[in-house]
Amino acid sequence: MQQIILPDLEQKEFSSYYGTYINKVVHKDIVKGLEVGKTDFIDFVQSIPEEKLTYAYAKDKWTLAEVFVHIIDTERIFAYRALRFARNDKTPITGFEQNDYVPYSNANTYSKEDIIFDFEAVRNSSISLFNRFTGDMLGRIGEASGDPMSARAAGYIMSGHQIHHFQVIKERYF
């Protein structure tokens, strides 16, 4: 697969691990991508029958509700990273283990409305945050999980991460 870097986004701004997500991004404008993703998320969750939220396609795999809450949790983390980097905070940020978060998320008690409410709150906050960043702020680089990451890369990763999980859901859950 050819590495596609969005305009002005250089390889030095993110770990190659995140290329999988960044390569899925369609919109060059971070805010536009987040806005489109918001509508896509809401429509997608609303299309799923409530009883399917606790369905997992195999033993020891996440349920749909856990995947959705994982998307929300990850966005919270990457928005925080983007804020720190944009504000020129050079303190290294440790990584997080996504599999450690899921058992404590209580996701399988969420209704569709709960999932949508939480997602909208987080996404609206992310949209507001990225709307306020200047070009200089977006280009600032910090360190997360031992690797460089720019504020703008964090925004693209948030959009691409959602797209990635929707593709997985469509392939494996339905």
N, C-alpha and C positions, 0 to 999 in steps of 0.2 A: 504494500500500500504506500503510495507516494505521500510524503509529509506535506501538508498544506498549511502554510502559516498565513494568518490573516494579515492584512496590511499593517505595517508598523510593528507587528508582533515578531520579535526575534527569538530564535531558539534559546538564547541565554536567559530569557525571561521565564522559563518553566522547565521542569524536569521532563525528560522524554516520556516518562510514565503518563503524564497528562496529555500527551499528543493524541491519544485515543479519543479523549473527550473533545479537545480543541478541533480536531479534524471533522467532527460531526456538526460543528457550528455553521449555520447557514447565513446568519446576519452579521455583517461587519460591524454594525452599530451595536454595542453591548446592550444598551437600554432597549433598543428595538427587539433584540433577541430575548431579553428577559420578559418584555411585554407579550410577545407572541407565545413564549413558553408558558406564561401565566394562563392565557386563554386555553392553550393546548392541555395543560394539566387539569384545569377545572373541567373541561369537556370530557377528558379521558376518565377521570374519577367518576363523574356523573353517569357515564355510560356503563359502569360496572355494577352489576347487581350487589346489593348490600351483603348478601350471604357469601359472595365470592371473596370478600376482603380478607378472610382468614384462610384462604386456599393457598397452599404451596404446591409446586409442581413435583416435588420429590421430598423424601425424608431429609431433614436437616437443612432444607432450603428456606429462605425467608418467605413469609406470606406476602400477599399483595399489600396489605396494610403496612407491614414492616418495610417493604420497598419504598412505599410512599413516604413514610416517616423518615426513612434513611435519606431520601432526597431532601427533605426539609431540614434535617439535622446537618447534613453536609453543606447546604446553602448557608446556614447560620455560621458554620465554621469558616467557610470561604469568604463570606461577607466580612467577618471579623478580620481575617487575614488581609483582605483588600483595604480595609480601613487602616489597619496598622501600617501597611506598606505605603499607602497614599499619604499618611501623616509623617512619613520618613522615619518611622520607628525601626531601628536596626537590630533590635533584640531578636535573636533567633526564636522561632516558634516551633515547639515540638509537634510531632505528628499525632494522629489519633488512629486508633484501631477500630474501624467500623464494626467489626464483628463483636466487639465488646460493648458497643452502644445498644445494639438491637435488643438483647434480652432485657435491658432496663428501660426500654422506650415505652412499654405498655401499649404498643401500637395495636395489638389485637383487640383492645377495648374501644378503639376509635370508630366512630361512625363515619360515613362518607362526609357528612357535614363537618365533623371535627377535623378531618384531614384537609378539607377544602379551606376551612377557617384558618387553620394554622399555616397552610401554604400561602394563602393570600396575604396574611400578616407578614410573613417572612419575605415573600416576593415583593410586596409593596415597599417594604423597608429597603430591600436591595435596589429596587428601581430608584427610589429616592436617593440612596447613597451614591449610586453611579451617575445620576443626573447632576450631582454636585461636584463631582471630580473634574478637575481641569486636565488638559493633556499632560502637563507635567506630573500631576498626581498619579494619573493612570500608568505612566511610564516608570514610576519609582519601584525599585526592586528591594525586596526583603528576603528573608530566609525562612522557609517552612520545611520541616522534615529533612533538614540538612541540605536542601537544594534551593537555588534562587527561584523567586516567583515575583512577578510584577503584579500591581493592582489590576491591570487590564487582563492579564492572564487568568487571574482568579475569577474575573467576570465571565470570560469565555468558558472556563472550566465549569462554572455553575450551569451555564446553558447546555453545554455538551454533556455533562453528567446526567441531566434530566433526559435528554434525547437518548443517551446510551441505555438508561434503565427502561425507557418506554420500548425501545427495540427488543430488549431482553424479555420484557413482559409479553409483547406480541408474539415472540418466537417460542417461548417456553410455557407460558401460563394459559394461552388460548389455543 
